[in-house]
Amino acid sequence: MTAGKRRRLDEAIARIGPLDTAAMDAAAARLDRLTKPPGSLGRLEALVIQLAGVTGRPDARVDRRAIVVAAADHGVTRQGVSAYPAEVTPQMVANFIAGGAAINVLAAQVGALVTVVDVGVASPIPEVPADPADPADPAGPPPGGRFVDARIRAGTADMTQGPAMTRDEALRAIIVGLEIVDELVADGVDLVGVGEMGIGNTTAASALTAAFTGVAAERVTGRGTGIDDAGRARKVAAVEAALRMNDPDTADPIGTLAAVGGLEIGVLVGVMIGAAGAGIPVVLDGFITGSAALVACALAPALDPRLIAAHRSAEPGHAVVLRHLGLQPLLDLDLRLGEGTGAALAMGLLVAAVRIRDEMATFESAAVSGPS
């Protein structure tokens, strides 16, 4: 079984090639014909060119948008690393399904369908009460989007005492992400954002970041859900203990994910690799999705130019991740919620960039003199 999963992953990685430079050149030529000085729309123009390279189309579309929110619990919460109890994870998943979370609001704003994936929540998801004022078809999708039950285990083990999960479980989580992308491709999705939910997952992200970048745990570990100084000290100590206990070898990215990562992080690794192989641009959210990108790019080195960093979060480790991956964030709003909220906001910029490309007049059509 493990060999078959590894073969599936290797096949997905093999589909990720270099960016299409011919499509990028054609997109750049189109932008230079528009009624503006060349390059004057800055990052918006760079986004158009990147979309062309990722998709192989100078006229890349972003009409059908989706955000995948992966959820799981973390055994390391036993070390007092979070201001919130683990019970919040299933409660928030229920909130996503009901359509009441920040990601639901922001995804609706940019017309993105939310897919919530339970890959390792430790306890049952509470029932979402029906809203008698909501006329939605009860047989249709829930108001928050689509829910996928792909639970592999009831949360990870405490990584300070040993590996967070087995190698097979980490690989299974990645395969779940690949399977989610298969469904998105079948739905004709053009653009994928990633988000997450899991009490304790900034601790796992800190451990992954320290492992892959070599930066000390103290420098990449922040306050997460808003812990005080004593809580942060416990969190740094937990990250250091997990790294000492497991001694992850980053030349083995799946082993590192299994040792100090999270099940939801594994799903996001699979989503990134699967989407890139399908020619779909991926919009990262914050720190946790960035840590997943470290794993994904270690597995698939051709992946990183296909990623779009939505924002720089308030978590100190996120800036380290972005530098390591060579990604420049589009926004800097001091966000630290997760859920894919930054990715949803950035999607609005991508839509704007494509509309500029398609709807702005050219020098020829507007009878405006071009540069001499």
C-alpha positions as CSV (number, residue, x, y, z in Angstrom):
1,M,0.0,0.0,0.0
2,T,2.7,2.5,0.9
3,A,4.6,1.7,-2.3
4,G,1.5,2.4,-4.3
5,K,1.0,5.8,-2.6
6,R,4.6,6.7,-3.1
7,R,4.3,5.9,-6.8
8,R,1.2,8.0,-7.0
9,L,3.1,10.9,-5.4
10,D,6.1,10.5,-7.6
11,E,3.9,10.5,-10.7
12,A,2.3,13.8,-9.5
13,I,5.8,15.3,-8.9
14,A,6.9,14.3,-12.4
15,R,4.1,16.3,-14.0
16,I,5.6,19.6,-12.6
17,G,7.9,21.0,-15.2
18,P,9.5,24.5,-15.7
19,L,7.3,27.5,-16.3
20,D,6.2,28.0,-19.9
21,T,8.5,30.8,-21.0
22,A,6.8,31.2,-24.4
23,A,3.4,31.8,-22.7
24,M,5.1,34.3,-20.3
25,D,6.7,36.2,-23.2
26,A,3.3,36.4,-25.0
27,A,1.6,37.7,-21.8
28,A,4.3,40.3,-21.3
29,A,4.0,41.4,-24.9
30,R,0.2,41.8,-24.4
31,L,0.8,43.9,-21.3
32,D,3.2,46.2,-23.1
33,R,0.5,47.0,-25.7
34,L,-1.9,48.3,-23.1
35,T,-2.3,52.1,-22.6
36,K,0.3,52.5,-19.9
37,P,4.1,52.8,-19.5
38,P,5.6,49.3,-19.6
39,G,5.7,47.7,-16.1
40,S,3.8,50.6,-14.5
41,L,1.3,48.3,-12.9
42,G,4.1,46.5,-11.1
43,R,3.1,43.3,-9.3
44,L,-0.2,43.1,-11.1
45,E,1.7,42.7,-14.4
46,A,4.1,40.2,-12.7
47,L,1.1,38.1,-11.7
48,V,-0.3,38.0,-15.2
49,I,3.1,36.8,-16.5
50,Q,3.4,34.2,-13.7
51,L,-0.1,32.9,-14.4
52,A,0.8,32.4,-18.0
53,G,4.0,30.5,-17.0
54,V,2.1,28.2,-14.6
55,T,-0.8,27.5,-16.9
56,G,0.9,27.6,-20.2
57,R,-1.6,30.1,-21.5
58,P,-1.0,33.8,-22.1
59,D,-4.8,34.2,-21.5
60,A,-4.9,32.2,-18.3
61,R,-8.3,32.2,-16.6
62,V,-9.0,32.6,-12.9
63,D,-12.8,32.4,-13.2
64,R,-13.4,29.3,-11.1
65,R,-11.7,29.7,-7.7
66,A,-11.5,27.3,-4.8
67,I,-10.0,27.3,-1.3
68,V,-9.1,24.1,0.4
69,V,-9.1,24.3,4.2
70,A,-7.5,21.2,5.8
71,A,-8.2,20.5,9.5
72,A,-6.5,18.3,12.1
73,D,-5.5,18.2,15.7
74,H,-2.0,18.0,17.3
75,G,-0.9,16.0,20.3
76,V,1.7,18.7,21.2
77,T,-1.1,20.8,22.6
78,R,-0.6,18.7,25.8
79,Q,2.5,20.8,26.3
80,G,0.5,24.0,26.9
81,V,1.4,25.6,23.6
82,S,-1.9,27.2,22.7
83,A,-4.3,29.7,24.3
84,Y,-7.2,27.6,23.1
85,P,-8.2,24.0,23.9
86,A,-8.2,21.3,21.3
87,E,-12.0,21.3,21.3
88,V,-11.9,24.4,19.2
89,T,-10.8,22.5,16.1
90,P,-14.0,20.5,15.6
91,Q,-16.1,23.5,16.7
92,M,-14.4,25.7,14.0
93,V,-14.8,23.0,11.4
94,A,-18.6,23.1,12.2
95,N,-18.4,26.9,11.8
96,F,-16.8,26.5,8.4
97,I,-19.5,24.1,7.3
98,A,-22.2,26.5,8.6
99,G,-20.6,29.4,6.7
100,G,-19.9,31.5,9.7
101,A,-16.1,31.8,9.7
102,A,-13.9,34.6,8.4
103,I,-12.8,32.4,5.5
104,N,-16.5,31.9,4.4
105,V,-17.0,35.6,4.3
106,L,-13.9,36.4,2.4
107,A,-14.2,33.5,0.0
108,A,-17.7,34.6,-0.8
109,Q,-16.4,38.1,-1.5
110,V,-14.1,36.7,-4.2
111,G,-16.4,34.0,-5.4
112,A,-14.3,31.0,-4.2
113,L,-15.8,27.7,-3.2
114,V,-14.5,26.5,0.2
115,T,-13.7,22.8,0.6
116,V,-13.2,21.7,4.2
117,V,-11.2,18.5,4.7
118,D,-11.2,16.7,8.1
119,V,-8.0,14.6,7.9
120,G,-7.3,14.3,11.6
121,V,-9.7,16.1,13.9
122,A,-9.5,14.4,17.3
123,S,-13.2,14.4,18.1
124,P,-16.5,14.4,16.2
125,I,-17.6,17.5,14.3
126,P,-20.6,19.0,16.1
127,E,-23.9,18.9,14.2
128,V,-24.6,22.1,12.3
129,P,-28.1,23.3,13.3
130,A,-30.4,24.1,10.4
131,D,-31.2,27.7,9.9
132,P,-35.0,28.0,9.5
133,A,-34.6,31.3,7.7
134,D,-32.2,29.8,5.1
135,P,-34.2,28.5,2.1
136,A,-31.3,26.5,0.7
137,D,-32.0,23.1,-0.5
138,P,-31.2,20.7,2.4
139,A,-29.9,18.2,-0.2
140,G,-27.5,20.7,-1.7
141,P,-24.1,21.7,-0.5
142,P,-23.8,23.2,3.0
143,P,-23.7,27.0,3.2
144,G,-20.0,27.0,4.0
145,G,-19.1,24.9,0.9
146,R,-18.1,21.3,0.6
147,F,-17.1,19.0,3.5
148,V,-14.8,16.0,3.0
149,D,-14.4,13.4,5.7
150,A,-10.9,11.9,5.1
151,R,-9.9,11.4,8.7
152,I,-6.7,9.3,9.0
153,R,-6.4,9.3,12.8
154,A,-7.7,11.3,15.7
155,G,-5.0,13.9,15.7
156,T,-1.2,13.5,15.8
157,A,0.8,12.1,18.7
158,D,2.8,14.5,20.9
159,M,5.9,15.2,18.8
160,T,8.0,16.0,21.9
161,Q,7.7,12.3,22.9
162,G,8.3,10.8,19.4
163,P,7.1,11.1,15.8
164,A,3.9,13.0,15.3
165,M,2.6,10.2,13.0
166,T,3.9,7.3,11.0
167,R,5.4,7.7,7.6
168,D,2.4,5.9,6.0
169,E,0.0,8.3,7.7
170,A,2.0,11.3,6.4
171,L,1.9,9.9,2.9
172,R,-1.8,9.1,3.2
173,A,-2.4,12.8,4.1
174,I,-0.5,13.9,1.0
175,I,-2.5,11.5,-1.2
176,V,-5.8,13.0,0.3
177,G,-4.6,16.4,-1.0
178,L,-3.9,14.9,-4.5
179,E,-7.3,13.4,-4.6
180,I,-8.9,16.7,-3.6
181,V,-7.1,18.3,-6.6
182,D,-8.4,15.6,-8.9
183,E,-12.0,16.7,-7.9
184,L,-11.2,20.4,-8.4
185,V,-9.7,19.7,-11.8
186,A,-12.9,17.8,-12.7
187,D,-14.9,20.8,-11.6
188,G,-12.8,23.1,-13.9
189,V,-11.2,25.1,-11.2
190,D,-8.6,27.7,-12.4
191,L,-7.1,28.9,-9.2
192,V,-6.6,27.2,-5.8
193,G,-6.0,28.8,-2.4
194,V,-4.9,26.8,0.7
195,G,-5.8,27.3,4.3
196,E,-5.9,25.2,7.5
197,M,-7.4,24.8,11.0
198,G,-5.9,22.9,13.9
199,I,-5.1,24.0,17.4
200,G,-1.4,23.6,18.0
201,N,-0.5,23.7,14.3
202,T,1.8,26.8,14.6
203,T,4.0,24.7,16.8
204,A,4.2,22.0,14.1
205,A,4.9,24.7,11.5
206,S,7.6,26.2,13.7
207,A,9.3,22.8,14.0
208,L,9.1,22.2,10.2
209,T,10.4,25.7,9.5
210,A,13.4,25.3,11.9
211,A,14.1,21.9,10.4
212,F,14.0,22.9,6.7
213,T,15.7,26.4,7.1
214,G,18.1,25.7,9.9
215,V,16.9,28.8,11.7
216,A,16.7,28.4,15.5
217,A,13.4,27.5,17.1
218,E,13.5,30.7,19.2
219,R,13.5,32.8,16.0
220,V,10.7,31.0,14.1
221,T,8.2,30.4,17.0
222,G,5.6,33.1,17.6
223,R,2.5,33.5,19.8
224,G,0.1,31.7,17.5
225,T,-3.4,32.1,19.0
226,G,-2.1,34.8,21.4
227,I,-0.2,33.0,24.1
228,D,1.6,35.0,26.8
229,D,5.3,35.1,27.4
230,A,5.2,31.9,29.6
231,G,3.2,30.1,26.9
232,R,5.6,31.1,24.2
233,A,8.5,29.9,26.3
234,R,6.7,26.5,26.6
235,K,6.1,26.5,22.9
236,V,9.8,27.2,22.0
237,A,10.8,24.4,24.4
238,A,8.3,22.0,22.8
239,V,9.7,22.8,19.3
240,E,13.3,22.3,20.6
241,A,12.3,19.1,22.3
242,A,10.6,17.7,19.2
243,L,13.6,18.4,17.1
244,R,15.9,16.8,19.6
245,M,13.7,13.8,20.0
246,N,13.1,13.1,16.3
247,D,16.2,14.6,14.7
248,P,14.5,15.0,11.3
249,D,16.5,14.5,8.2
250,T,15.2,17.1,5.7
251,A,16.7,15.1,2.8
252,D,13.7,12.9,3.6
253,P,10.8,15.4,3.4
254,I,8.1,12.8,4.1
255,G,10.0,11.6,7.1
256,T,10.4,15.1,8.4
257,L,6.6,15.8,7.9
258,A,5.9,12.6,9.8
259,A,8.2,13.5,12.7
260,V,7.2,17.0,13.5
261,G,4.4,18.0,11.1
262,G,0.6,17.6,11.0
263,L,-2.0,15.7,9.0
264,E,-3.5,18.9,7.7
265,I,-0.1,20.1,6.6
266,G,0.3,16.9,4.7
267,V,-3.0,17.5,2.9
268,L,-1.8,20.9,1.8
269,V,1.5,19.4,0.5
270,G,-0.6,17.2,-1.7
271,V,-2.8,20.0,-2.9
272,M,0.2,22.1,-3.9
273,I,1.9,19.3,-5.8
274,G,-1.3,18.1,-7.4
275,A,-2.4,21.6,-8.5
276,A,1.1,22.4,-9.8
277,G,1.1,19.3,-11.9
278,A,-2.3,20.2,-13.3
279,G,-1.2,23.7,-14.3
280,I,-3.3,25.4,-11.6
281,P,-1.7,28.3,-9.7
282,V,-1.6,27.9,-5.9
283,V,-2.2,30.8,-3.5
284,L,-0.6,30.3,-0.1
285,D,-2.0,31.7,3.0
286,G,0.2,32.3,6.1
287,F,2.7,30.5,8.3
288,I,1.2,27.0,8.4
289,T,0.6,26.8,4.6
290,G,4.1,28.2,4.2
291,S,5.5,25.3,6.3
292,A,3.6,22.9,4.0
293,A,5.2,24.6,1.0
294,L,8.7,23.9,2.6
295,V,7.8,20.2,2.5
296,A,6.2,20.3,-0.9
297,C,9.2,22.2,-2.5
298,A,11.6,19.8,-0.9
299,L,9.8,17.0,-2.6
300,A,9.3,18.9,-5.9
301,P,12.0,21.5,-6.4
302,A,10.2,22.8,-9.6
303,L,7.2,23.8,-7.5
304,D,8.2,27.1,-5.9
305,P,7.9,29.4,-8.9
306,R,4.3,28.1,-9.3
307,L,3.4,29.4,-5.8
308,I,1.9,32.8,-5.0
309,A,2.4,34.1,-1.5
310,A,-0.7,35.9,-0.5
311,H,0.7,37.8,2.5
312,R,3.3,38.0,5.2
313,S,1.7,37.0,8.5
314,A,2.5,38.4,11.9
315,E,4.1,35.0,12.9
316,P,7.9,35.5,12.9
317,G,8.6,32.2,11.2
318,H,6.6,33.2,8.1
319,A,9.1,35.8,7.0
320,V,11.8,33.0,7.3
321,V,9.7,30.7,5.2
322,L,9.1,33.3,2.5
323,R,12.8,34.1,2.3
324,H,13.8,30.5,2.1
325,L,11.3,29.9,-0.8
326,G,12.2,33.1,-2.5
327,L,8.6,34.3,-2.5
328,Q,7.5,37.9,-2.3
329,P,4.1,38.4,-0.5
330,L,1.4,40.5,-2.1
331,L,0.0,41.8,1.2
332,D,1.2,42.7,4.6
333,L,-1.8,43.2,6.9
334,D,-0.6,41.6,10.2
335,L,-2.9,38.7,9.6
336,R,-2.4,35.6,11.8
337,L,-5.8,33.9,11.7
338,G,-5.1,31.2,9.0
339,E,-8.1,29.4,7.5
340,G,-7.0,30.7,4.0
341,T,-8.2,34.2,4.8
342,G,-5.1,35.9,3.3
343,A,-5.3,33.6,0.2
344,A,-8.9,34.8,-0.3
345,L,-7.9,38.4,-0.1
346,A,-5.1,37.9,-2.6
347,M,-7.4,36.2,-5.1
348,G,-9.0,39.6,-5.5
349,L,-5.7,41.0,-6.8
350,L,-5.3,38.1,-9.2
351,V,-8.8,38.8,-10.6
352,A,-7.9,42.4,-10.9
353,A,-4.7,41.6,-12.7
354,V,-6.5,39.4,-15.3
355,R,-9.1,42.0,-15.9
356,I,-6.4,44.6,-16.6
357,R,-4.9,42.2,-19.1
358,D,-8.3,41.5,-20.8
359,E,-10.3,44.7,-20.5
360,M,-7.8,47.6,-20.7
361,A,-7.5,49.2,-24.1
362,T,-4.4,48.8,-26.2
363,F,-2.5,51.7,-27.8
364,E,-3.9,50.6,-31.2
365,S,-7.6,50.2,-30.1
366,A,-7.6,53.5,-28.2
367,A,-5.7,55.4,-30.9
368,V,-3.2,56.5,-28.3
369,S,0.4,57.1,-29.3
370,G,2.8,54.5,-27.8
371,P,6.3,55.1,-26.4
372,S,8.7,56.5,-29.0
